[in-house]
Amino acid sequence: MTRHFLNLTDAGADGIAAMLADALDRKAARAGFPKGRADADAPLAGHTLAMVFEKNSTRTRFSFDMAIRQLGGTSIVSDAGSMQLGRGESIADTARILSGYVDAIMIRTDDHAKIEEMAHYASVPVINGLTDASHPCQIMADLLTIIESGKTLPGLKVAWLGDGNNVLASIVEAAGLMHFDVAAACPQGYQPTEADVALGKGRARVVASPQEAVEGADIIVTDTWISMGQAHAETKLKALTPYQVDAALMAMAKPDAKFLHCLPAHRGEEVTPEVIDGPQSLIWQEAENRLHAQKSVLRWCFGQIG
């Protein structure tokens, strides 16, 4: 059976735990290597990953490209606009065609229904590089970063401030699987859906204020307020301004609390420079861990772990 990674639930708690353990081991094993050197065992030698982008990307593009290279494989990268997909060829036909050329497909797109259709018609693994509904690869990197900081997932308290978006949905999904708690402070009109909150299996709640969310938190997370292609930016910025992560909010969390942000960041909007560039911020480690986590996602999709 083909393993797709569209959401965290596809792997389940055991799969996530196996991927995180593998990522920790593989990251440590290649310490000091040049970035372009393959891992000693090159477990995906001979495999090719197709990467399809309908949205702009920095971290997803570079991290997946380097991930398959470090695992011994190769990649083919294409923007949808340079494919027949951009001229109206169907997702279903594209999935069937690419399945004949490559060993796995990673797609970064908008509507989650597109990636579900891709997985339905593909005969090779399909990986969610981002959709409007979820961002599981980002959360795998976040969980890896949290563990590296010395914290354990069960019983962890995560505070989310800002827009109830796709990243929050995947954090909540992870909470339900890995047994930690999420308190999300989001303004009216920008709260997560009931279905997204339900992914937390009782471990996620939407709270009234940023102060309530961060009280006693181990991890504080936010995201850019205006995503690619979103309209009505001024109205949204006005609603979200009280949810900015600043030093005063960080001080209400636990003394050893850490700050995460999936990037790109807009300093002075969702977070102040003193926080994102301060000693509690793990954003650069978090960004690098996209590479290490996604190597393990690829290995899971090929049945090598989990």
C-alpha positions as CSV (number, residue, x, y, z in Angstrom):
1,M,0.0,0.0,0.0
2,T,1.4,3.4,-1.0
3,R,2.2,5.6,2.0
4,H,1.1,9.3,1.5
5,F,1.9,12.1,4.0
6,L,-0.9,14.5,3.5
7,N,-1.6,15.1,7.2
8,L,0.1,14.0,10.5
9,T,-2.6,11.5,11.1
10,D,-1.5,9.5,8.0
11,A,1.6,8.5,10.0
12,G,-0.1,8.4,13.4
13,A,1.7,8.7,16.8
14,D,4.0,5.7,16.3
15,G,5.0,6.9,12.8
16,I,5.7,10.4,14.1
17,A,7.8,9.1,17.0
18,A,9.8,6.9,14.6
19,M,10.4,9.7,12.2
20,L,11.6,12.1,15.0
21,A,13.9,9.4,16.4
22,D,15.3,8.8,12.9
23,A,15.8,12.5,12.3
24,L,17.7,13.0,15.5
25,D,20.0,10.1,14.7
26,R,20.6,11.0,11.1
27,K,21.3,14.7,11.9
28,A,23.8,13.7,14.5
29,A,25.4,11.1,12.2
30,R,26.3,13.7,9.5
31,A,27.6,16.4,11.9
32,G,30.5,18.1,10.1
33,F,29.6,16.8,6.6
34,P,29.5,19.3,3.7
35,K,25.8,20.0,3.0
36,G,25.9,18.3,-0.4
37,R,27.5,15.0,0.8
38,A,25.1,12.1,0.9
39,D,24.5,10.2,4.2
40,A,26.8,7.3,4.7
41,D,24.1,4.7,3.9
42,A,22.4,6.7,1.1
43,P,19.1,4.9,1.8
44,L,17.2,6.5,-1.2
45,A,20.0,6.0,-3.8
46,G,18.4,5.7,-7.2
47,H,15.1,7.4,-6.1
48,T,13.8,10.6,-7.7
49,L,11.5,13.1,-6.0
50,A,9.3,15.4,-8.1
51,M,8.6,18.8,-6.4
52,V,5.7,20.8,-7.8
53,F,5.1,24.4,-6.6
54,E,1.9,26.3,-7.1
55,K,3.0,28.7,-4.3
56,N,6.3,30.5,-3.7
57,S,8.7,28.8,-1.5
58,T,12.1,29.1,0.2
59,R,12.3,26.6,3.0
60,T,10.2,23.9,1.4
61,R,12.0,24.1,-1.9
62,F,15.5,24.0,-0.6
63,S,15.0,21.7,2.3
64,F,13.3,19.0,0.2
65,D,15.8,19.3,-2.6
66,M,18.7,18.8,-0.1
67,A,16.8,16.1,1.8
68,I,16.5,13.8,-1.2
69,R,20.1,14.6,-2.2
70,Q,21.5,13.7,1.3
71,L,19.5,10.5,1.2
72,G,21.3,9.6,-2.0
73,G,18.5,10.4,-4.5
74,T,17.8,13.2,-7.0
75,S,15.0,15.7,-7.6
76,I,13.1,17.4,-10.4
77,V,11.7,20.8,-9.4
78,S,8.9,22.6,-11.4
79,D,6.6,25.5,-10.9
80,A,3.0,24.6,-11.9
81,G,3.0,27.5,-14.3
82,S,5.8,25.9,-16.3
83,M,3.9,22.6,-16.5
84,Q,0.8,21.7,-18.4
85,L,-0.8,21.7,-15.0
86,G,-0.7,25.5,-15.3
87,R,-2.6,25.4,-18.6
88,G,-5.5,23.3,-17.4
89,E,-4.2,19.7,-17.4
90,S,-6.0,17.9,-14.5
91,I,-4.5,17.0,-11.2
92,A,-5.5,13.3,-11.9
93,D,-3.7,13.2,-15.2
94,T,-0.7,14.9,-13.7
95,A,-0.5,12.4,-10.9
96,R,-0.7,9.4,-13.3
97,I,2.0,10.9,-15.6
98,L,4.4,11.8,-12.8
99,S,4.0,8.4,-11.2
100,G,5.5,6.9,-14.4
101,Y,8.6,9.1,-14.1
102,V,9.5,9.5,-10.4
103,D,9.4,7.6,-7.1
104,A,7.6,10.3,-5.0
105,I,5.8,13.6,-5.4
106,M,5.9,16.6,-3.1
107,I,3.4,19.4,-3.9
108,R,2.9,22.8,-2.4
109,T,-0.5,24.1,-3.3
110,D,-3.5,26.0,-2.1
111,D,-6.7,23.9,-2.0
112,H,-6.2,20.7,0.1
113,A,-8.6,18.9,-2.2
114,K,-5.9,19.1,-4.9
115,I,-3.4,17.1,-2.9
116,E,-6.0,14.6,-1.9
117,E,-6.8,14.1,-5.6
118,M,-3.1,13.9,-6.4
119,A,-2.7,11.1,-3.8
120,H,-5.8,9.3,-5.1
121,Y,-4.5,9.0,-8.6
122,A,-0.8,8.7,-7.9
123,S,0.8,5.3,-7.6
124,V,3.8,6.7,-5.7
125,P,3.9,8.5,-2.3
126,V,2.5,12.1,-2.3
127,I,3.8,14.5,0.4
128,N,2.1,17.7,1.5
129,G,4.5,20.6,1.2
130,L,1.7,23.0,2.3
131,T,-2.0,23.4,1.6
132,D,-4.5,26.0,2.9
133,A,-5.7,23.3,5.4
134,S,-2.4,21.9,6.8
135,H,1.4,22.1,7.0
136,P,2.5,18.7,8.4
137,C,6.1,19.0,7.3
138,Q,6.5,22.2,9.2
139,I,5.2,20.7,12.4
140,M,7.5,17.7,12.1
141,A,10.4,20.2,12.1
142,D,8.8,22.1,15.1
143,L,8.5,18.9,17.1
144,L,12.1,18.0,16.3
145,T,13.2,21.4,17.5
146,I,11.2,21.2,20.7
147,I,12.8,17.8,21.5
148,E,16.2,19.1,20.8
149,S,15.6,22.0,23.2
150,G,15.3,19.4,26.0
151,K,11.6,19.3,26.3
152,T,9.3,16.2,26.1
153,L,6.1,16.3,24.1
154,P,3.6,14.6,26.5
155,G,2.3,17.3,28.9
156,L,3.9,20.1,27.0
157,K,1.9,23.4,26.8
158,V,2.0,25.3,23.5
159,A,0.6,28.8,23.1
160,W,-0.4,30.0,19.7
161,L,-1.0,33.7,19.0
162,G,-2.6,35.1,15.9
163,D,-4.4,33.7,12.9
164,G,-6.2,30.3,13.2
165,N,-4.5,29.1,10.0
166,N,-3.2,25.9,8.5
167,V,-0.1,25.8,10.7
168,L,-2.2,26.0,13.8
169,A,-4.4,23.2,12.5
170,S,-1.4,20.9,12.2
171,I,-0.1,21.9,15.6
172,V,-3.5,20.9,17.1
173,E,-3.4,17.7,15.1
174,A,0.0,16.9,16.6
175,A,-1.2,17.7,20.1
176,G,-4.0,15.1,19.8
177,L,-1.5,12.5,18.6
178,M,1.5,13.2,20.8
179,H,-0.4,14.2,24.0
180,F,0.4,17.8,24.6
181,D,-1.9,20.8,25.0
182,V,-2.5,23.9,22.8
183,A,-4.0,27.2,23.9
184,A,-4.8,29.4,20.9
185,A,-5.5,33.1,21.2
186,C,-7.1,34.3,18.0
187,P,-9.4,37.3,17.3
188,Q,-13.0,36.9,16.2
189,G,-13.2,36.2,12.5
190,Y,-9.8,34.5,12.5
191,Q,-10.3,31.6,14.9
192,P,-9.7,28.0,13.9
193,T,-12.7,26.0,12.7
194,E,-14.5,23.6,15.1
195,A,-13.2,20.7,12.9
196,D,-9.6,21.9,13.4
197,V,-10.0,22.2,17.1
198,A,-11.4,18.7,17.2
199,L,-8.2,17.3,15.7
200,G,-6.7,17.9,19.2
201,K,-8.9,15.2,20.7
202,G,-9.7,17.5,23.7
203,R,-6.2,18.9,24.1
204,A,-6.8,22.2,22.2
205,R,-8.8,25.2,23.2
206,V,-9.4,28.7,21.9
207,V,-8.9,31.3,24.7
208,A,-10.0,34.9,25.0
209,S,-6.7,36.7,25.3
210,P,-3.0,36.4,24.5
211,Q,-2.2,36.6,28.2
212,E,-4.3,33.6,29.0
213,A,-2.8,31.6,26.2
214,V,0.9,32.2,27.2
215,E,0.5,31.8,30.9
216,G,2.7,28.9,31.9
217,A,3.5,28.0,28.3
218,D,6.6,26.0,27.4
219,I,6.5,27.0,23.7
220,I,5.0,30.2,22.1
221,V,4.3,30.0,18.4
222,T,3.1,32.5,15.9
223,D,3.0,32.9,12.1
224,T,2.9,35.8,9.6
225,W,-0.5,37.4,9.6
226,I,-0.9,38.0,5.9
227,S,-0.4,34.8,3.9
228,M,0.3,34.7,0.1
229,G,-2.6,35.9,-1.9
230,Q,-4.8,37.0,1.0
231,A,-6.9,40.1,0.6
232,H,-8.2,42.7,3.1
233,A,-4.8,43.0,4.7
234,E,-5.5,46.2,6.5
235,T,-8.6,44.8,8.3
236,K,-6.8,41.7,9.2
237,L,-3.7,43.5,10.6
238,K,-6.0,45.7,12.7
239,A,-7.7,42.7,14.2
240,L,-4.4,40.9,14.9
241,T,-2.3,43.7,16.3
242,P,-3.2,42.9,20.0
243,Y,-1.8,39.4,19.4
244,Q,1.7,40.5,18.7
245,V,4.3,38.4,20.6
246,D,6.5,40.8,22.6
247,A,8.8,40.6,25.6
248,A,5.9,41.2,28.0
249,L,4.0,38.2,26.7
250,M,7.1,36.0,26.7
251,A,7.7,37.0,30.4
252,M,4.3,35.4,31.3
253,A,5.3,32.0,30.0
254,K,7.7,29.7,31.8
255,P,11.2,31.1,32.4
256,D,12.7,28.5,29.9
257,A,9.9,29.0,27.3
258,K,11.0,29.0,23.7
259,F,9.7,30.9,20.7
260,L,9.0,29.3,17.3
261,H,8.0,30.9,14.0
262,C,7.8,28.9,10.7
263,L,8.9,32.0,8.7
264,P,9.0,34.2,6.7
265,A,8.6,36.7,9.5
266,H,7.5,40.3,9.6
267,R,9.3,41.9,12.5
268,G,7.1,44.6,14.1
269,E,3.9,42.8,13.1
270,E,3.3,39.4,14.5
271,V,6.5,39.5,16.7
272,T,8.9,42.1,17.9
273,P,12.6,42.0,16.9
274,E,13.7,41.6,20.6
275,V,11.7,38.3,20.8
276,I,12.4,36.7,17.4
277,D,16.1,37.7,17.5
278,G,16.4,37.1,21.2
279,P,17.8,34.2,23.3
280,Q,14.5,32.3,23.6
281,S,14.0,32.1,19.8
282,L,14.8,28.9,18.1
283,I,13.8,30.0,14.6
284,W,17.1,29.2,12.8
285,Q,17.3,25.7,14.3
286,E,13.6,25.3,13.5
287,A,14.2,26.3,9.8
288,E,17.2,23.9,9.5
289,N,15.2,21.1,10.9
290,R,12.8,21.2,8.0
291,L,15.6,19.4,6.2
292,H,16.3,16.8,8.8
293,A,12.6,16.1,9.6
294,Q,11.7,15.8,5.9
295,K,14.5,13.3,5.3
296,S,12.7,11.0,7.8
297,V,9.3,11.8,6.2
298,L,10.7,10.6,2.9
299,R,12.1,7.4,4.5
300,W,8.7,6.8,6.2
301,C,6.9,7.2,2.9
302,F,9.2,4.5,1.4
303,G,8.5,2.2,4.3
304,Q,12.1,2.3,5.6
305,I,11.0,3.4,9.1
306,G,7.8,3.3,11.2
